[in-house]
Amino acid sequence: MKVKKLMAIVASTALCATMFASCGSTSSSSTAESKAAGGDTSTAAESTAEGESKAEAESKAEEESKPEDNGGGNGGSGEKIKVGIINNDPNESGYRTANDKDLKATFNEDNGFDAQFYYSLKNDEQITAAQKFIQDEVDYLLLSAADTAGWDSVLKDAQNAGVKVILFDRTIDADPSLYEASIVSDMAKEGQTAVDWLKGQNLDKYKVIHIQGVMGSAAQKGRSGALTEAAEAEPDKWEIVSEQTAEWNAEKAQQIVQAAIDGNKEFNVIYAENDDMAKGAVAALDKANISHGVGKDVIVMGFDCNKWALQELLDQKWNYDGQCNPFQSSYIKDIITKLEAGETLSEKTIIMDEKGFDATTITAEDVENYGI
């Protein structure tokens, strides 16, 4: 509930209290004066009826002043908590589809929320949507930013308007005082875990086709970082044969790998920053009859742990998949519940627990338990 709404209720309650107090004082004074002058001519029955009437009126007023409890999410007040949710396109990847489904399963009317959703892969469009949500006086703005930069101004506007901001899935480059909490994956750790695994393959030479996600996003920057550092640290051992963004898209990834094949570039690693792009890369390999997977010519690496991608590992057609946990809504709801109760959050940043999977050790149980 907005501060200004609370102030209106308090002011209204105070005014009513003053009016009732004033009326009660006048009535008591008049009755006392009448009795003192011997003018109390009311019968016992009339007095009793008057007393019952007052008691009933007071009881009714008390009942009407109680907040309606319809099981809503706003402390039982019955008023829905208004939430504006800005996310990336749910069709972007299997991860994003699961993430969007998880949010919708939690932030709905049955759970006490009035939620509006907006989707875009473009930062400027997301910022415009955030401004609109602020104008609509949402209570909470949930944000998975398309880009890490450019959010300071609109987050300050949100803060000034009393809108609480919670980040999910991705971090941004903004002062932490501008948002309540951040529930995110450690993208840099995801990248480092993947590159450490790749180093453990002990290749004589790493010739990598690096297929990047949407440039500037936290996922792209985090998953690219460790690979870039490895190539810069050992230029004689690591070579980035091709490095382009496919914007999380399978078809674009296929075109990038096909271009490398057509250009007779030598490579032995596909490092794709999500599963869909790894899938597109493999389509190009299959078309060119280039073997891939465990013990084959090309190592294939993806991220997100879609169930079908983990099955590729189990079948040893891919080599590695890095987990990115899309199920963040329960964490967000818990934070909102605490903030609505006036509690202080113990953690500003909550890092999702994630791991990497190797085709030589993954099990069918892993596919079932961790696949999204």
VEXDREN-2710 file (C-alpha; in Angstrom, 1 decimal):
% VEXDREN-2710
k/r/px/py/pz
1/MET/0.0/0.0/0.0
2/LYS/1.3/3.4/-0.9
3/VAL/2.4/5.9/1.9
4/LYS/0.0/8.5/0.6
5/LYS/-2.9/6.0/0.9
6/LEU/-2.0/5.3/4.5
7/MET/-1.8/9.0/5.2
8/ALA/-5.3/9.5/3.8
9/ILE/-6.7/6.7/6.0
10/VAL/-5.0/8.1/9.1
11/ALA/-6.4/11.6/8.5
12/SER/-9.9/10.3/7.9
13/THR/-9.8/8.2/11.1
14/ALA/-8.5/11.2/13.1
15/LEU/-11.3/13.4/11.7
16/CYS/-14.0/10.8/12.6
17/ALA/-12.6/10.3/16.1
18/THR/-12.7/14.1/16.7
19/MET/-16.3/14.3/15.5
20/PHE/-17.4/11.4/17.7
21/ALA/-15.6/12.8/20.7
22/SER/-17.3/16.2/20.2
23/CYS/-20.8/14.7/19.8
24/GLY/-20.3/12.6/22.9
25/SER/-19.3/15.6/25.0
26/THR/-22.3/17.6/24.0
27/SER/-24.7/14.8/24.8
28/SER/-23.3/14.1/28.2
29/SER/-23.3/17.8/29.2
30/SER/-26.9/18.2/28.1
31/THR/-28.1/15.2/30.0
32/ALA/-26.3/16.3/33.2
33/GLU/-27.8/19.8/33.0
34/SER/-31.3/18.3/32.5
35/LYS/-30.9/16.1/35.6
36/ALA/-29.6/18.9/37.7
37/ALA/-32.7/21.0/36.8
38/GLY/-34.9/18.0/37.6
39/GLY/-35.9/17.8/34.0
40/ASP/-35.0/14.0/33.4
41/THR/-38.5/12.7/32.4
42/SER/-37.3/9.7/30.4
43/THR/-38.7/6.3/31.4
44/ALA/-36.5/3.3/32.2
45/ALA/-37.6/1.6/29.0
46/GLU/-36.5/4.7/26.9
47/SER/-33.2/4.8/28.7
48/THR/-32.6/1.1/28.0
49/ALA/-33.6/1.5/24.4
50/GLU/-31.3/4.5/24.0
51/GLY/-28.4/2.5/25.6
52/GLU/-29.0/-0.5/23.2
53/SER/-29.2/1.8/20.2
54/LYS/-25.8/3.4/21.1
55/ALA/-24.2/0.1/21.8
56/GLU/-25.4/-1.3/18.5
57/ALA/-24.2/1.8/16.6
58/GLU/-20.8/1.6/18.2
59/SER/-20.6/-2.1/17.5
60/LYS/-21.5/-1.6/13.9
61/ALA/-19.0/1.3/13.5
62/GLU/-16.3/-0.9/15.0
63/GLU/-17.1/-3.8/12.6
64/GLU/-17.1/-1.5/9.6
65/SER/-13.8/0.0/10.5
66/LYS/-12.1/-3.5/10.6
67/PRO/-10.1/-4.3/7.4
68/GLU/-11.8/-6.9/5.1
69/ASP/-9.9/-10.1/5.1
70/ASN/-10.3/-11.8/1.7
71/GLY/-7.0/-13.7/1.8
72/GLY/-5.2/-11.0/-0.2
73/GLY/-1.4/-10.5/-0.1
74/ASN/-1.5/-7.1/1.6
75/GLY/-1.5/-8.1/5.2
76/GLY/-5.0/-9.4/5.0
77/SER/-6.4/-5.9/4.1
78/GLY/-8.1/-7.3/1.0
79/GLU/-6.3/-4.8/-1.2
80/LYS/-4.2/-6.4/-3.9
81/ILE/-0.5/-5.5/-4.1
82/LYS/0.2/-3.8/-7.4
83/VAL/3.3/-5.2/-9.1
84/GLY/4.9/-4.2/-12.4
85/ILE/7.1/-6.9/-13.9
86/ILE/9.7/-6.1/-16.6
87/ASN/11.3/-9.2/-18.2
88/ASN/13.0/-10.3/-21.4
89/ASP/10.9/-11.9/-24.1
90/PRO/9.6/-15.3/-22.8
91/ASN/10.3/-16.8/-26.3
92/GLU/13.9/-15.9/-26.0
93/SER/14.9/-19.3/-24.6
94/GLY/13.7/-22.2/-22.6
95/TYR/15.2/-20.6/-19.5
96/ARG/13.2/-17.4/-20.0
97/THR/10.0/-19.4/-20.7
98/ALA/10.4/-21.2/-17.4
99/ASN/11.3/-17.9/-15.6
100/ASP/8.1/-16.2/-16.9
101/LYS/5.9/-19.2/-16.1
102/ASP/7.3/-19.2/-12.5
103/LEU/6.6/-15.5/-12.0
104/LYS/3.0/-15.8/-13.3
105/ALA/2.3/-18.8/-11.1
106/THR/3.2/-16.6/-8.0
107/PHE/2.1/-13.1/-8.9
108/ASN/-1.6/-13.5/-9.6
109/GLU/-4.9/-12.4/-8.0
110/ASP/-5.3/-15.7/-6.2
111/ASN/-2.1/-14.9/-4.3
112/GLY/-3.1/-11.3/-3.6
113/PHE/-1.4/-9.5/-6.4
114/ASP/-2.5/-7.2/-9.2
115/ALA/0.4/-7.9/-11.6
116/GLN/1.2/-6.4/-15.0
117/PHE/3.9/-7.8/-17.3
118/TYR/6.0/-6.2/-19.9
119/TYR/8.6/-7.9/-22.2
120/SER/11.5/-6.5/-24.3
121/LEU/15.1/-7.3/-25.1
122/LYS/15.8/-3.6/-25.6
123/ASN/16.9/-1.5/-22.6
124/ASP/15.3/1.7/-23.7
125/GLU/11.9/0.0/-24.1
126/GLN/12.2/-1.5/-20.7
127/ILE/13.0/1.9/-19.2
128/THR/10.0/3.4/-20.8
129/ALA/7.8/0.6/-19.4
130/ALA/9.3/1.2/-15.9
131/GLN/8.3/4.9/-16.2
132/LYS/4.8/3.9/-17.1
133/PHE/4.5/1.5/-14.2
134/ILE/5.7/4.3/-11.8
135/GLN/3.0/6.5/-13.2
136/ASP/0.5/3.7/-12.7
137/GLU/1.5/3.8/-9.0
138/VAL/2.5/0.2/-8.6
139/ASP/3.7/-0.8/-5.2
140/TYR/6.6/-2.9/-6.5
141/LEU/8.7/-2.9/-9.7
142/LEU/10.3/-6.2/-10.5
143/LEU/13.1/-5.9/-13.0
144/SER/15.2/-8.2/-15.2
145/ALA/17.2/-5.7/-17.1
146/ALA/18.1/-6.1/-20.8
147/ASP/21.3/-4.1/-20.2
148/THR/23.3/-3.4/-17.0
149/ALA/23.6/0.4/-17.7
150/GLY/21.2/3.3/-17.9
151/TRP/18.9/2.6/-14.9
152/ASP/19.9/5.3/-12.4
153/SER/17.4/8.0/-13.4
154/VAL/14.3/5.8/-13.6
155/LEU/15.1/4.0/-10.3
156/LYS/15.5/7.4/-8.6
157/ASP/12.0/8.3/-9.9
158/ALA/10.7/5.0/-8.5
159/GLN/12.2/5.7/-5.1
160/ASN/10.8/9.3/-5.0
161/ALA/7.4/7.9/-5.9
162/GLY/7.5/5.3/-3.1
163/VAL/7.8/2.4/-5.5
164/LYS/10.1/-0.4/-4.2
165/VAL/12.4/-2.0/-6.8
166/ILE/13.5/-5.7/-6.7
167/LEU/15.9/-7.0/-9.3
168/PHE/15.7/-10.6/-10.4
169/ASP/17.8/-12.8/-12.7
170/ARG/20.2/-10.0/-13.7
171/THR/22.3/-7.3/-12.0
172/ILE/22.6/-3.7/-13.1
173/ASP/25.2/-1.0/-12.7
174/ALA/23.3/1.2/-10.2
175/ASP/23.7/2.3/-6.6
176/PRO/22.3/-0.5/-4.3
177/SER/20.4/2.2/-2.4
178/LEU/18.1/2.5/-5.4
179/TYR/16.7/-1.0/-5.0
180/GLU/15.5/-3.2/-2.1
181/ALA/17.0/-6.5/-3.1
182/SER/18.6/-8.5/-5.9
183/ILE/17.8/-12.1/-6.5
184/VAL/20.3/-13.2/-9.2
185/SER/22.5/-15.8/-10.7
186/ASP/26.2/-15.2/-10.4
187/MET/26.9/-14.9/-14.1
188/ALA/30.6/-14.4/-13.7
189/LYS/30.8/-17.5/-11.6
190/GLU/28.8/-19.4/-14.2
191/GLY/31.4/-18.3/-16.8
192/GLN/34.4/-19.1/-14.6
193/THR/33.0/-22.6/-13.7
194/ALA/32.6/-23.3/-17.4
195/VAL/36.0/-22.1/-18.4
196/ASP/37.6/-24.0/-15.5
197/TRP/35.9/-27.2/-16.8
198/LEU/37.2/-26.5/-20.3
199/LYS/40.8/-26.0/-19.0
200/GLY/40.4/-29.4/-17.3
201/GLN/40.0/-31.0/-20.8
202/ASN/43.7/-30.4/-21.3
203/LEU/43.6/-29.7/-25.0
204/ASP/46.9/-28.9/-26.7
205/LYS/45.3/-25.9/-28.3
206/TYR/41.9/-24.3/-27.7
207/LYS/40.4/-23.0/-30.9
208/VAL/37.0/-21.5/-29.8
209/ILE/34.0/-20.3/-31.6
210/HIS/32.5/-18.0/-29.0
211/ILE/28.8/-17.3/-29.5
212/GLN/27.6/-14.5/-27.3
213/GLY/24.2/-13.5/-26.0
214/VAL/22.6/-10.1/-26.1
215/MET/25.6/-7.7/-25.7
216/GLY/25.6/-5.7/-22.5
217/SER/23.4/-8.1/-20.6
218/ALA/24.6/-9.4/-17.3
219/ALA/24.5/-13.0/-18.6
220/GLN/26.6/-12.1/-21.7
221/LYS/29.1/-10.1/-19.7
222/GLY/29.5/-12.7/-17.0
223/ARG/29.8/-15.7/-19.3
224/SER/32.1/-14.0/-21.7
225/GLY/34.4/-12.6/-19.0
226/ALA/36.2/-15.8/-17.9
227/LEU/36.8/-16.9/-21.5
228/THR/38.2/-13.6/-22.5
229/GLU/40.6/-13.6/-19.6
230/ALA/41.8/-17.2/-20.4
231/ALA/42.5/-16.2/-24.0
232/GLU/44.4/-13.1/-23.0
233/ALA/46.4/-14.9/-20.3
234/GLU/47.6/-17.7/-22.7
235/PRO/47.4/-16.4/-26.3
236/ASP/49.6/-19.2/-27.5
237/LYS/47.3/-21.8/-26.1
238/TRP/43.9/-20.1/-26.6
239/GLU/42.5/-18.7/-29.8
240/ILE/39.1/-17.1/-30.3
241/VAL/38.5/-18.2/-33.9
242/SER/35.1/-16.4/-34.1
243/GLU/33.3/-14.2/-31.6
244/GLN/29.8/-12.8/-32.4
245/THR/26.5/-12.3/-30.8
246/ALA/23.6/-14.5/-31.8
247/GLU/21.3/-12.7/-29.3
248/TRP/20.3/-16.0/-27.7
249/ASN/18.9/-17.2/-31.0
250/ALA/19.5/-20.7/-32.5
251/GLU/19.2/-19.7/-36.1
252/LYS/21.7/-16.8/-35.8
253/ALA/24.1/-19.2/-34.0
254/GLN/23.8/-21.7/-36.8
255/GLN/24.7/-18.9/-39.3
256/ILE/27.8/-17.9/-37.3
257/VAL/29.1/-21.5/-37.2
258/GLN/28.2/-22.1/-40.8
259/ALA/30.2/-19.0/-41.8
260/ALA/33.2/-20.3/-39.9
261/ILE/32.9/-23.7/-41.6
262/ASP/32.5/-22.0/-45.0
263/GLY/35.6/-19.9/-44.3
264/ASN/37.7/-23.0/-43.6
265/LYS/38.4/-21.9/-40.0
266/GLU/39.8/-24.6/-37.7
267/PHE/38.0/-24.9/-34.3
268/ASN/37.5/-27.6/-31.7
269/VAL/35.3/-25.8/-29.1
270/ILE/31.8/-24.3/-29.4
271/TYR/31.3/-22.0/-26.4
272/ALA/27.6/-20.9/-26.7
273/GLU/26.2/-18.7/-23.9
274/ASN/22.9/-20.4/-23.9
275/ASP/21.4/-23.8/-24.9
276/ASP/19.4/-22.5/-27.9
277/MET/22.6/-21.1/-29.5
278/ALA/24.5/-24.3/-28.8
279/LYS/21.6/-26.1/-30.5
280/GLY/21.9/-23.9/-33.5
281/ALA/25.7/-24.4/-33.6
282/VAL/25.2/-28.2/-33.5
283/ALA/22.8/-28.0/-36.5
284/ALA/25.6/-26.4/-38.5
285/LEU/28.1/-29.1/-37.4
286/ASP/25.6/-31.9/-38.3
287/LYS/25.0/-30.3/-41.7
288/ALA/28.8/-30.3/-42.4
289/ASN/29.2/-33.9/-40.9
290/ILE/31.5/-32.6/-38.2
291/SER/31.5/-34.9/-35.2
292/HIS/30.8/-33.4/-31.7
293/GLY/30.5/-34.5/-28.1
294/VAL/32.5/-36.8/-25.9
295/GLY/35.6/-38.1/-27.7
296/LYS/34.7/-36.3/-30.9
297/ASP/36.1/-33.5/-33.0
298/VAL/34.3/-30.6/-31.4
299/ILE/33.5/-29.9/-27.7
300/VAL/30.0/-28.3/-27.3
301/MET/29.2/-26.1/-24.4
302/GLY/25.9/-24.4/-23.4
303/PHE/24.2/-22.8/-20.5
304/ASP/20.7/-22.8/-18.8
305/CYS/20.1/-26.6/-18.4
306/ASN/17.0/-27.1/-20.5
307/LYS/15.9/-30.7/-20.1
308/TRP/16.5/-31.4/-23.8
309/ALA/20.0/-30.0/-23.5
310/LEU/20.9/-32.1/-20.5
311/GLN/19.6/-35.1/-22.5
312/GLU/22.2/-34.2/-25.2
313/LEU/24.8/-34.4/-22.5
314/LEU/23.5/-37.8/-21.3
315/ASP/23.6/-39.0/-24.9
316/GLN/27.2/-37.6/-25.0
317/LYS/26.5/-35.4/-28.0
318/TRP/27.3/-32.3/-26.0
319/ASN/30.0/-32.0/-23.4
320/TYR/29.0/-29.3/-20.8
321/ASP/26.0/-27.3/-19.7
322/GLY/26.1/-24.6/-17.0
323/GLN/23.0/-24.2/-14.8
324/CYS/21.1/-21.0/-14.6
325/ASN/18.3/-21.2/-12.1
326/PRO/15.1/-19.5/-13.4
327/PHE/12.9/-20.2/-10.3
328/GLN/13.1/-16.9/-8.4
329/SER/9.5/-16.0/-7.7
330/SER/9.4/-17.6/-4.2
331/TYR/12.4/-15.6/-3.2
332/ILE/10.8/-12.4/-4.5
333/LYS/7.5/-13.1/-2.8
334/ASP/9.2/-13.7/0.5
335/ILE/11.0/-10.3/0.3
336/ILE/7.7/-8.6/-0.5
337/THR/6.0/-10.3/2.5
338/LYS/8.8/-9.0/4.8
339/LEU/8.7/-5.5/3.4
340/GLU/4.9/-5.4/3.8
341/ALA/5.3/-6.4/7.4
342/GLY/7.8/-3.6/8.0
343/GLU/10.7/-6.0/8.5
344/THR/14.3/-5.2/7.6
345/LEU/15.9/-7.5/5.0
346/SER/18.9/-9.4/6.2
347/GLU/20.3/-9.8/2.7
348/LYS/20.6/-7.2/-0.1
349/THR/21.7/-9.8/-2.7
350/ILE/20.6/-13.4/-2.9
351/ILE/22.7/-15.6/-5.2
352/MET/20.9/-18.6/-6.7
353/ASP/22.6/-22.0/-6.1
354/GLU/23.9/-23.3/-9.4
355/LYS/26.3/-25.9/-10.9
356/GLY/27.8/-27.2/-14.1
357/PHE/27.2/-30.6/-15.7
358/ASP/29.7/-32.8/-17.5
359/ALA/28.6/-35.4/-20.1
360/THR/30.8/-38.0/-18.6
361/THR/29.3/-37.8/-15.2
362/ILE/25.7/-36.6/-15.7
363/THR/22.9/-39.1/-14.8
364/ALA/19.3/-39.6/-15.9
365/GLU/18.3/-38.4/-12.4
366/ASP/20.2/-35.1/-13.0
367/VAL/18.3/-34.6/-16.2
368/GLU/15.0/-35.1/-14.4
369/ASN/15.8/-33.0/-11.3
370/TYR/17.7/-30.1/-12.9
371/GLY/16.3/-29.9/-16.4
372/ILE/13.9/-26.9/-17.0
END
